[in-house]
Every structure is written in structure tokens, then in C-alpha cells.
């Protein structure tokens, strides 16, 4: 298991990706931070280093789940993703499942 960088914002998570973090734990509510979340997820799609991402309890909901699904279609480096307690629902879950096929 790689060292995990702990951050409290999606902007800091983006910075950790840019610095080559192999693991990131984000503790930031999605609501009110959607633009920063989307920038982070866009970068995650093309990242080739991060293998562990922990987004538990960020309340990303179906929209955030769909965004993660889109990033996972492009990213084949990530091996561990924690999305517990995010209320992703069927729509977000379906997008993530499609990305993993």
C-alpha cells in the first residue's frame, strides 16, 4: 500500500496528483465545491501514478459518481477506490460500473 496524502479540499487533491501522489484521501464536501471536484476528476482521468483514492463521506451523490465513472473510463492506473457513504445512487453506480467493464 502506498503512502496516502491526506487533503481537505479538491484543489489540494489536484495539487497532490500533480506532485505525483500514489495515494490520496480527500475529506471535502462535494456541495459548494463542484468546480474544484470536476477539475480534480478531469485530472484523475489522465493520471498515471495514483493507485489509491479515498473519497468516503464526501457526499458526491449521483452527479459526482457519474463524473468518477467518466474518469475511470480513461484511467487504468487506479487500483483502490473508496466511495462509501456518498449517496451515489443507481445512476452514479451504473456509470462507475460501465467504466469498469
C-alpha positions, -999 to 999 in steps of 0.1 A, spaced: 0 0 0 15 34 -10 17 64 13 -16 82 13 -16 120 11 -45 134 32 -61 166 20 -91 187 29 -100 202 -5 -103 191 -41 -79 218 -51 -53 202 -27 -62 168 -41 -54 182 -76 -21 195 -63 -13 161 -48 -20 145 -82 2 170 -100 30 163 -75 28 125 -82 9 112 -51 4 75 -53 -25 76 -28 -49 104 -19 -75 107 9 -99 136 4 -122 150 31 -143 177 15 -180 180 9 -190 180 -27 -217 206 -24 -203 240 -28 -171 226 -43 -183 211 -75 -160 231 -98 -128 220 -79 -141 184 -78 -146 184 -116 -111 198 -122 -97 171 -99 -117 143 -116 -107 155 -150 -70 153 -140 -76 119 -124 -88 106 -158 -53 110 -173 -32 104 -142 -7 75 -145 6 75 -109 -22 75 -83 -33 39 -74 -53 46 -42 -82 72 -39 -103 75 -8 -134 98 -13 -155 83 15 -181 105 32 -177 134 7 -214 133 -3 -207 133 -40 -241 120 -49 -252 107 -83 -236 136 -103 -202 131 -86 -205 93 -91 -211 99 -128 -181 121 -130 -159 95 -113 -173 69 -138 -162 91 -167 -127 95 -152 -124 57 -147 -131 51 -184 -98 68 -191 -78 59 -160 -64 23 -158 -39 31 -130 -62 34 -100 -65 0 -82 -83 11 -50 -113 34 -48 -133 41 -16 -167 57 -23 -185 46 9 -212 70 23 -215 91 -8 -252 85 -17 -242 78 -53 -274 60 -61 -283 38 -91 -273 64 -117 -238 71 -104 -233 34 -97 -243 25 -132 -218 50 -147 -190 36 -125 -199 0 -134 -199 9 -171 -164 23 -167 -151 -8 -151 -163 -32 -179 
